Amino acid sequence: MRLKQVSFLSYLYLDRIYCLLSVRNVKVLLEYFSILDVHHINTLNDVLFYHFLHHVSDLSPRKIMLIFDLLDWNAVGEIGFDEFYWLICLLLSHQNHLEEQFLFRHSQPIFDLLDLDGSLKIRESTFCMYRFLFNIKKQALEGLFHDFDVTGDRRLNYKEFKIYTVFSIEKNLERQKLARKNGEEEE
């Protein structure tokens, strides 16, 4: 999942620690959202959402509609600015290779979105369906459920999911340190 260079979104600054936009960027994004909202009801329907994401990203039509269905959690056929903002932060985290950081910082809302049936657990099939959002490879996903599913029911509760996000951040930091160390040795 990548942003196209023609999009103004690539010029927005995403804080690398909290994976949020600055107030100035949020104001710009709100103005952009109001321009996209041709019906002037402070929401985007599935058609507007599809064309927006198709224009700014390389996502397939199927994945765009999966994202819309995920964000339209109350099934009214529209998403508001809150969901739009969250999606933009997610797209920018991909652009900046901050997927693990985004997953860690926004673990509760992500968990709530992925808990499709309200059971307070995420099914493996659900996580597999949306793994592209967080750039998680299929092999890593299998390891996730094997290593972090303490209860053994092939479903993650929030505590298990949070442990995974902490582990993921630690692993990412180790990779960055190793890359820096290898870069210093080459010089």
N, C-alpha and C positions, 0 to 999 in steps of 0.2 A: 504494500500500500504506500504509494508515493504521491506527493503533491506535484502538480504540473508547474513548470516555471512561469507560465503565463498568469498564474493566479497571484493576486495581491497578498494572499495569505502567507506566502513565503517571506514577506517583508515584516510580518508580525514577530515580536520578540516573545519567546516563551522562557520564563524563568527556569533555569536548569535544576534548581533545588526543589521547588514546589510544583513545577509543571503547571503554572498558571500565567495568564497574561497580565500585563500592567494595566492600570486604570485607563490610561490613554488608549491602549490597544483595545480594551473592552469597549470604550466609547466608539471607536472606529468600527469594531465588529458589530455593535448594536445598530449603528447607522447602516452598515451593509445589510444586516438582517432586515431592517425596515424597508430597504430597497427591494430585497428579494420577496418580501411579503406584499405581493401585488393585490391581495384581497383586503389588506389593512385590518387584520384581525389578530395581529401579533403571534401568528403561527405560520408554519410552512406545511403544506400538505405533501402527500407522497410524490406528486408530479414535480412540484417545485424542488423538493429535496433531491429527487433523482437527478434532475437536470443540473442542479448546483453541484452535487458530488461528481457527476459525470464530467462536468467542466473543469473542476479543480483537482481531480485525482485520477489515478489509473485503475480504479476499482471496476470490477465487472458489474453488470446490471443485477445479477443475483446477489452479490455481496452488498451492493447499495441498498437493496430492498431488505436484506437481513438486518443491516444496521438500522434502517428506518423502523422495522418491526421491533427491534430491541429498544430503541429510544422512545417509541410510542407505547410505553408500558401500560397506559390506561386504555389503549385501543380506540382512540377517538379519530384516528386517521390524520393526526397533525402533531407536530412537535413545536415546542415553544423555544424561547431564547435560551433558557437554562440548558436544555438538551443540545441545542446548536452550539453553545459555548463549549460544553463538554466535548463535543465531537471535534471542534476546531483544536482544542488543546490536545486531544488524542492524535489528530493528524500532524500537528506540529511536533509532538513528541516522537512520532515516526521519522519525520524529516530530520530531527536533531539526534536520533538514535538514543532516545530516553525512554524507551518502552518500559523497562524494568522500574525506573524511577516513577513513571506515571502510574504503573500498577501499584507500587508501594504507597505513593502519596494519596491515591484515590481508591484505596482498596475497599472501603465500605460502600461507596456508590457503585463501584464495579460489581462487587458481590451482589448488591441488591438488584442490579440490572440482570445479572446472569442467573439469579434465582427466579426462573421463569414461572415455576408453579407455587411459589410462596412457601416452600417447605423449609426455608432457612438452610438449604443445602444446594450445592451446584452439582448437577449430574455431569458425568464424564462426557456424555454425548453433547450436552449443551456447550461445555467448555471447548470441545473439539470443533463445534460448528463456528464458534466465534474466536478461535485462537489466532486467526489472521489479524485481528484488531490489536493484538499485543505482540505480534511477531514471534509467536511460540511455535517451534517446530513440532511435528507429530511425535517424534521420538522423545523430545523433552516433555511433552504432554503425558505420554505413557509413564515416564519416570515420575512426573508430578503426582499422579494418582497412586503410583506404587509407593513412593517415599513419604508422602504427606497425608495420605488417607489413613489416619490412625485408627478410625473405627472399622475400617475394612469393608464399608458398604458401597464403595466405588462412587461416593458422593463426598464433597468437601463441605464441612461447616465453616463458619466464618473464621474460627480460630485456626483451623488447618490451612485455610486460604491465606490468612495473614502470616502464618509461619512461612508459607511458600514465598510470599512477597519479600519478607525479610531475608530469607535465604537467597533469593534471586538477586537482591541488591548487593549482598555480600559477595556473591559469586562475580557479579559485574565489576565491583570495585577491585577484586583480585585480578581480573582480566585486564583492567586498566593499568594497575600497578605493574603487572608483568609486561604489558606492551610498552610502558614508559621505561622500564628497566632495560628491555631489549633494545629500545631506541637509543638509550644512553650508551649501551655497550657497542653499538654499531659506529658511533661517532668516535 
